[in-house]
């Protein structure tokens, strides 16, 4: 049993390494949405890598966002909002934003919800009317982040970090988007365990071989020793 134990341990390690490697390549769907023209989809970039696929050209921005909840409802009025972020649900949303020298009046029709960042940072009074409850936030922190975004055909790979992904639709029609997360972090313990088991098996094999070699050497020495 001692002779075959290292092979068993190495075999278990190799199995865990292969299983963990396959798991790390799997994709977990985290978003499937329709982004209307002039709106955003925002979601945190948790994990190691995100894979995006869309049927149109989207603007991708990486930002460190810190937002403060202000209110929710079908009729909202908030004054002195420094940087408004509005979450709309299904249906029509009407929006009036104004301050002492500018005003904006707009209407959006949402398919499955989305975000509006209608103005730059300032001091705004915001009025919202919607068919189903909407939410308004105030963006307290908005810091850009950099990452090596790559494209391969229809797929866009985004390394994750301490930021959120903002997808903006600049086109005149809705764009469907899907986002997948690679499960690398979840498979890491399995890969680590497999590597440890493989190294342990190799070490046990070397130790057993060394012990047998020493035993054979001791036997030969005793036979050849003078009486």
C-alpha positions in Angstrom: 0.0 0.0 0.0 2.9 2.4 0.8 4.3 1.9 -2.7 1.1 2.9 -4.5 0.0 5.6 -2.0 2.1 8.4 -3.8 0.6 7.4 -7.1 -2.9 7.7 -5.6 -2.2 11.1 -4.1 -0.7 12.4 -7.4 -3.7 11.0 -9.3 -6.1 12.9 -7.0 -4.0 16.0 -7.4 -4.1 15.8 -11.2 -7.8 15.2 -11.2 -8.4 18.3 -9.0 -6.2 20.4 -11.2 -8.1 19.4 -14.3 -11.4 19.9 -12.6 -10.5 23.3 -11.3 -9.1 24.4 -14.6 -12.3 23.5 -16.4 -14.4 25.2 -13.7 -12.3 28.4 -14.1 -13.3 28.6 -17.7 -17.0 28.4 -17.1 -19.1 31.5 -17.5 -21.8 32.6 -15.1 -24.5 34.9 -16.6 -25.0 38.0 -14.4 -26.8 40.3 -16.7 -29.2 40.2 -19.7 -30.7 43.5 -20.5 -31.9 45.9 -23.2 -30.3 49.4 -23.1 -32.5 52.1 -24.5 -31.0 54.9 -26.5 -29.3 57.5 -24.3 -29.4 55.4 -21.2 -27.0 53.4 -19.1 -26.7 50.0 -17.5 -24.5 50.0 -14.4 -23.3 47.0 -12.5 -20.4 46.2 -10.2 -17.4 44.4 -11.7 -17.0 41.7 -9.0 -14.8 38.7 -9.7 -11.8 38.4 -11.9 -13.1 39.0 -15.5 -16.3 39.9 -17.2 -17.3 38.9 -20.8 -19.7 41.3 -22.5 -21.7 40.6 -25.7 -24.0 43.1 -27.4 -25.8 43.4 -30.7 -24.7 47.0 -31.2 -21.8 49.4 -30.3 -21.9 50.5 -26.7 -19.6 53.0 -24.8 -17.9 51.3 -21.9 -16.8 53.3 -18.9 -15.1 52.1 -15.7 -15.9 54.3 -12.7 -15.6 54.1 -8.9 -19.1 55.2 -7.9 -20.4 56.1 -4.5 -24.1 56.9 -4.6 -26.6 58.1 -2.0 -30.2 57.1 -2.1 -32.6 60.0 -2.1 -36.1 58.7 -2.9 -38.4 56.3 -4.7 -41.9 56.6 -6.2 -44.0 57.4 -9.3 -43.9 61.1 -8.4 -40.6 62.5 -7.0 -39.4 66.0 -6.3 -35.8 66.5 -4.9 -34.1 69.8 -4.6 -30.3 70.6 -4.4 -29.1 67.4 -6.0 -25.5 67.7 -6.9 -25.2 64.9 -9.4 -28.5 63.1 -10.1 -28.7 59.4 -11.1 -32.1 58.1 -11.9 -33.1 54.4 -12.1 -36.2 53.9 -14.3 -38.3 50.7 -14.5 -40.5 49.4 -17.3 -42.7 52.0 -19.0 -42.5 55.8 -19.6 -40.6 58.2 -17.4 -40.8 62.0 -17.6 -38.0 64.1 -16.2 -37.5 67.8 -15.5 -34.1 69.0 -14.2 -33.4 72.7 -13.6 -31.2 75.2 -11.8 -30.7 78.9 -11.8 -29.3 79.0 -15.4 -30.3 75.8 -17.2 -33.2 73.3 -17.6 -33.9 69.9 -19.2 -37.2 68.3 -20.0 -37.1 64.7 -21.3 -39.1 61.5 -21.6 -37.8 58.0 -21.8 -39.5 54.7 -22.5 -37.9 51.7 -20.7 -38.2 48.1 -21.8 -36.7 46.4 -18.7 -35.3 49.3 -16.7 -32.1 51.3 -16.9 -30.2 54.4 -15.6 -30.2 58.0 -16.6 -27.3 60.5 -15.9 -28.9 63.4 -17.6 -26.7 66.3 -16.5 -23.2 67.1 -15.3 -22.4 67.8 -11.7 -24.1 70.9 -10.4 -26.9 72.0 -8.1 -30.2 70.7 -9.5 -33.9 70.5 -8.7 -35.3 67.2 -10.1 -38.9 66.3 -10.8 -39.8 62.7 -11.9 -43.1 61.3 -13.1 -43.2 57.6 -14.1 -45.7 54.8 -14.7 -44.0 52.5 -12.2 -41.8 53.5 -9.2 -38.5 55.1 -10.1 -35.5 55.7 -7.8 -33.3 58.8 -7.6 -29.7 58.8 -6.2 -27.0 61.5 -5.7 -23.6 60.5 -7.0 -21.2 61.5 -4.2 -18.0 60.0 -5.8 -17.3 59.5 -9.5 -13.7 58.5 -10.2 -12.4 57.1 -13.5 -10.6 53.7 -13.5 -8.4 52.2 -16.2 -8.3 48.6 -17.4 -7.0 46.7 -20.4 -10.3 46.1 -22.3 -10.0 43.7 -25.2 -12.3 42.7 -28.0 -12.5 39.3 -29.8 -15.3 39.3 -32.4 -18.6 40.0 -30.6 -17.1 39.4 -27.2 -15.5 42.1 -25.0 -13.3 41.2 -22.1 -13.1 43.5 -19.1 -10.8 42.8 -16.1 -12.5 43.6 -12.8 -11.4 45.7 -9.9 -12.8 48.2 -7.4 -15.1 49.8 -9.8 -18.4 49.5 -11.7 -19.0 49.1 -15.4 -21.1 51.7 -17.1 -22.6 50.7 -20.5 -24.0 53.6 -22.4 -26.1 53.3 -25.6 -25.3 56.2 -28.0 -27.3 54.8 -30.8 -30.8 55.7 -31.9 -32.2 52.2 -31.1 -32.2 49.8 -28.2 -29.2 47.4 -27.8 -29.4 44.0 -26.1 -26.4 43.1 -23.9 -25.3 40.0 -22.0 -22.6 39.9 -19.3 -20.9 36.8 -18.0 -18.4 36.4 -15.2 -15.6 33.9 -15.4 -15.6 31.7 -12.2 -11.8 31.9 -11.7 -11.9 32.9 -8.0 -14.4 30.1 -7.2 -12.1 27.5 -8.8 -8.9 28.8 -7.2 -9.2 26.7 -4.0 -9.7 23.5 -6.0 -6.7 24.3 -8.2 -4.6 25.1 -5.1 -5.7 21.8 -3.4 -4.9 19.9 -6.6 -1.4 21.4 -6.8 -0.8 20.7 -3.1 -1.9 17.0 -3.5 0.3 16.6 -6.6 3.4 18.0 -4.8 2.6 15.8 -1.7 2.4 12.7 -3.9 5.7 13.5 -5.6 7.3 14.1 -2.2 6.0 10.8 -0.8 7.3 9.0 -3.8 10.7 10.5 -3.5 10.8 9.7 0.2 9.8 6.1 -0.3 12.4 5.7 -3.1 15.1 7.2 -0.8 14.1 4.9 2.1 14.3 1.8 -0.2 17.6 2.9 -1.6 19.0 3.4 1.9 17.7 0.0 3.0 19.3 -1.7 0.0 22.6 0.2 0.7 22.6 -0.9 4.3 22.0 -4.5 3.4 24.9 -4.6 0.9 27.2 -2.9 3.4 26.5 -5.5 6.1 27.1 -8.4 3.8 30.5 -7.1 2.7 31.8 -6.1 6.1 34.7 -8.1 7.5 33.9 -10.6 10.3 
